[in-house]
Amino acid sequence: MKSLLTASVLAVALAACSSEPAKAPEQPGDAATSSAVPDETVSETPAATSPAPASEPADPKVLSLEGLGDLKIGQAVPAGSHWAERGAQESNACRTVTSPDYPGVYAIVEKGKVQRITLGKRSEVTLVEGIGVGSSEADVKKWFAGFREEPHKYEAAPAKYLTAPNAGSGDPALRFEIGQDGKVGLVHIGMMPVLGYVEGCS
């Protein structure tokens, strides 16, 4: 009887010892488990950060229908930006702003919101298509076929305005001023009627 009890105790002890290695890998603090966690974290990090390039700011030297850099059509001039009123203003209702970061560019602000951005003679900013001040009328028409032609108010033909057919639809639109030399003199992005102003705020 005594030997049977001793054998039972030994069997239980052996079973307990032999079961520990089988359970050990499943323990949360096990080295295999903890080493797998950093590996998973590392493998997930690129996936989590990969969308970041999509949220990068737009190219500051490219004018789009949305705006130029942090200056957006239909929004207020960004606080703390270099865009500011400089020089005499035509009226309190319509103001123009410029930035030393964008020589040759000005924006028209009405009712506290940017309504138009204009690229002028000294501007190196272009559209994403590469069209800018100095581009040929032929290049404009290659990229923007179907634009409405109108005679220029202050220059004789062949000078003209080329305006997007959707101008006046309530969305930002594009307008080019072509000079007598057949080249782009000004590029405008904005909302009607401000898009069609021919003298700053008028």
C-alpha positions as CSV (number, residue, x, y, z in Angstrom):
1,M,0.0,0.0,0.0
2,K,2.8,2.3,0.9
3,S,4.6,1.5,-2.3
4,L,1.4,2.2,-4.3
5,L,1.0,5.6,-2.6
6,T,4.7,6.4,-3.3
7,A,4.2,5.4,-7.0
8,S,1.1,7.6,-7.3
9,V,3.0,10.6,-5.8
10,L,5.8,10.1,-8.2
11,A,3.4,9.8,-11.2
12,V,1.7,13.1,-10.2
13,A,5.1,14.8,-9.8
14,L,6.3,13.5,-13.2
15,A,3.0,14.5,-14.9
16,A,3.3,18.0,-13.4
17,C,6.9,18.4,-14.6
18,S,6.2,17.1,-18.0
19,S,3.1,19.4,-18.5
20,E,5.1,22.6,-17.8
21,P,7.1,22.7,-21.0
22,A,3.9,22.1,-23.0
23,K,2.2,25.1,-21.4
24,A,5.2,27.4,-21.3
25,P,5.1,28.7,-24.9
26,E,1.4,29.7,-24.5
27,Q,2.2,31.9,-21.5
28,P,1.9,35.7,-22.4
29,G,5.3,36.5,-21.0
30,D,7.1,33.8,-23.0
31,A,10.1,35.0,-25.1
32,A,8.6,33.6,-28.3
33,T,5.4,35.5,-27.8
34,S,7.0,38.8,-26.8
35,S,9.5,38.6,-29.8
36,A,6.5,38.1,-32.1
37,V,4.8,41.3,-30.9
38,P,7.6,43.6,-32.0
39,D,7.9,41.8,-35.3
40,E,4.1,42.4,-35.9
41,T,4.5,46.0,-34.9
42,V,7.4,46.5,-37.3
43,S,5.5,44.9,-40.1
44,E,2.4,47.0,-39.5
45,T,4.2,50.3,-39.2
46,P,4.8,50.9,-42.9
47,A,1.2,50.1,-43.7
48,A,0.1,52.5,-41.0
49,T,2.3,55.3,-42.3
50,S,2.1,54.6,-46.1
51,P,-0.9,56.9,-46.6
52,A,1.2,59.9,-45.3
53,P,2.4,61.0,-48.8
54,A,-1.3,61.5,-49.9
55,S,-1.7,64.1,-47.1
56,E,1.4,66.1,-48.0
57,P,0.7,69.7,-49.0
58,A,0.2,70.6,-52.6
59,D,3.2,71.8,-54.6
60,P,3.6,75.5,-53.7
61,K,4.6,76.4,-57.3
62,V,1.5,74.9,-58.9
63,L,-1.8,76.7,-59.2
64,S,-4.9,74.4,-59.2
65,L,-8.6,75.0,-59.2
66,E,-8.4,74.6,-55.4
67,G,-5.9,77.4,-55.0
68,L,-2.2,78.0,-54.5
69,G,-0.3,76.5,-51.6
70,D,-2.3,77.3,-48.4
71,L,-4.4,80.0,-50.2
72,K,-7.7,78.4,-51.2
73,I,-10.5,79.6,-53.4
74,G,-13.7,80.2,-51.3
75,Q,-11.8,80.3,-48.0
76,A,-10.4,83.1,-45.9
77,V,-6.8,84.2,-46.2
78,P,-4.9,81.8,-43.8
79,A,-4.0,83.3,-40.5
80,G,-0.3,83.6,-40.0
81,S,0.5,83.3,-43.7
82,H,2.6,85.8,-45.7
83,W,-0.5,86.8,-47.8
84,A,-1.5,90.3,-46.8
85,E,-2.9,93.6,-48.2
86,R,-0.1,95.8,-49.5
87,G,-0.5,99.3,-50.9
88,A,-3.7,101.2,-51.6
89,Q,-6.9,99.3,-51.9
90,E,-9.7,100.2,-54.3
91,S,-12.6,99.6,-51.9
92,N,-13.5,98.0,-48.6
93,A,-15.7,95.4,-50.3
94,C,-12.9,94.1,-52.6
95,R,-9.3,93.7,-51.4
96,T,-6.2,92.3,-53.0
97,V,-3.5,90.4,-51.2
98,T,0.0,89.4,-52.2
99,S,2.8,87.3,-50.8
100,P,6.6,87.8,-51.1
101,D,6.8,84.0,-51.5
102,Y,4.9,84.4,-54.9
103,P,6.3,87.3,-56.9
104,G,3.9,88.4,-59.6
105,V,0.8,86.7,-58.0
106,Y,-2.1,88.4,-56.4
107,A,-5.5,87.3,-55.0
108,I,-8.8,89.1,-54.8
109,V,-10.8,88.8,-51.6
110,E,-14.5,89.6,-51.4
111,K,-16.7,89.2,-48.3
112,G,-13.7,87.8,-46.4
113,K,-13.0,84.9,-48.9
114,V,-10.6,84.4,-51.7
115,Q,-12.5,84.7,-55.0
116,R,-9.6,84.7,-57.5
117,I,-5.9,84.1,-57.8
118,T,-4.0,85.7,-60.7
119,L,-0.6,84.8,-62.1
120,G,1.1,87.9,-63.5
121,K,4.2,88.8,-65.5
122,R,6.9,88.0,-62.9
123,S,5.3,84.7,-61.7
124,E,7.0,81.4,-62.1
125,V,4.0,79.5,-60.9
126,T,2.3,77.2,-63.5
127,L,-0.7,75.0,-63.8
128,V,0.0,71.2,-63.3
129,E,0.1,71.0,-67.1
130,G,3.1,73.3,-67.2
131,I,1.1,76.2,-68.6
132,G,2.0,79.6,-67.2
133,V,2.7,83.2,-68.1
134,G,4.7,83.2,-71.4
135,S,3.2,79.9,-72.7
136,S,1.8,80.0,-76.2
137,E,-1.9,80.2,-77.1
138,A,-1.3,76.9,-79.0
139,D,-0.1,75.2,-75.9
140,V,-3.1,76.5,-74.0
141,K,-5.5,75.2,-76.6
142,K,-3.8,71.8,-76.7
143,W,-4.5,71.3,-73.0
144,F,-7.8,73.3,-72.8
145,A,-9.8,72.8,-75.9
146,G,-13.2,74.2,-76.0
147,F,-12.5,77.4,-74.0
148,R,-14.7,80.3,-74.8
149,E,-13.0,83.1,-76.8
150,E,-13.7,86.8,-76.1
151,P,-12.1,90.0,-77.4
152,H,-9.6,91.6,-75.0
153,K,-10.9,94.8,-73.4
154,Y,-7.6,96.8,-73.7
155,E,-5.6,95.1,-76.5
156,A,-6.3,94.7,-80.2
157,A,-6.7,91.3,-81.8
158,P,-5.3,88.7,-81.8
159,A,-5.3,89.5,-78.0
160,K,-8.2,87.7,-76.3
161,Y,-9.6,86.0,-73.2
162,L,-10.0,82.2,-73.1
163,T,-12.4,81.2,-70.4
164,A,-13.4,77.7,-69.2
165,P,-16.9,76.7,-70.4
166,N,-18.0,75.9,-66.8
167,A,-17.3,79.5,-65.6
168,G,-20.3,80.7,-63.8
169,S,-21.4,77.2,-62.7
170,G,-20.6,77.9,-59.0
171,D,-17.3,76.0,-59.1
172,P,-13.8,77.6,-59.5
173,A,-12.9,78.0,-63.2
174,L,-9.9,78.9,-65.3
175,R,-9.3,82.0,-67.5
176,F,-6.3,83.0,-69.7
177,E,-5.5,86.4,-71.0
178,I,-3.6,86.1,-74.4
179,G,-1.6,89.1,-75.6
180,Q,-1.1,90.4,-79.1
181,D,2.1,88.3,-79.2
182,G,0.0,85.1,-78.9
183,K,1.3,84.3,-75.5
184,V,-0.3,84.0,-72.0
185,G,-0.1,87.3,-70.2
186,L,-2.2,86.4,-67.2
187,V,-3.7,83.3,-65.7
188,H,-6.7,83.5,-63.4
189,I,-8.4,80.8,-61.3
190,G,-11.5,81.7,-59.4
191,M,-15.3,82.2,-59.1
192,M,-17.5,84.3,-61.4
193,P,-18.1,87.2,-61.5
194,V,-14.7,88.0,-60.0
195,L,-13.0,85.6,-62.4
196,G,-14.1,88.0,-65.2
197,Y,-12.9,91.3,-63.6
198,V,-10.6,93.1,-66.1
199,E,-9.1,95.8,-63.7
200,G,-8.3,94.2,-60.4
201,C,-11.5,94.6,-58.3
202,S,-13.6,95.7,-61.3
